[in-house]
Amino acid sequence: MGYWVWMIIVSLIAGVIFGPLARLVLPGKQNISLGWTILGGGIGAFIGGLIAKLLGVKDTSGPDWIQYLIQIICAAIVVAIISSRQSRAKV
């Protein structure tokens, strides 16, 4: 399996964890479904993984805490964007 396909699959799986974590760090209530939360977390994890790779912190000898932090921040940004679009669509 190619690198990019593997990264997308892992990012979507990470979205199950990072999406809800992103909602926890965001202030206020996000009116989006669990599916959108997971998808936003997956997209954020993918983007965060790319940023971590560009910064050279993706592959370390232990847990990749800096990469995880970058991915959660990116997931929070994506979830916030999805939430704001969903709020505008309902008005």
Secondary structure, DSSP 8 states (H G I E B T S, - for coil): --HHHHHHHHHHHHHHHHHHHHHHHSSS-----HHHHHHHHHHHHHHHHHHHHHHT-SS-SS--HHHHHHHHHHHHHHHHHHHHHHHHHH-
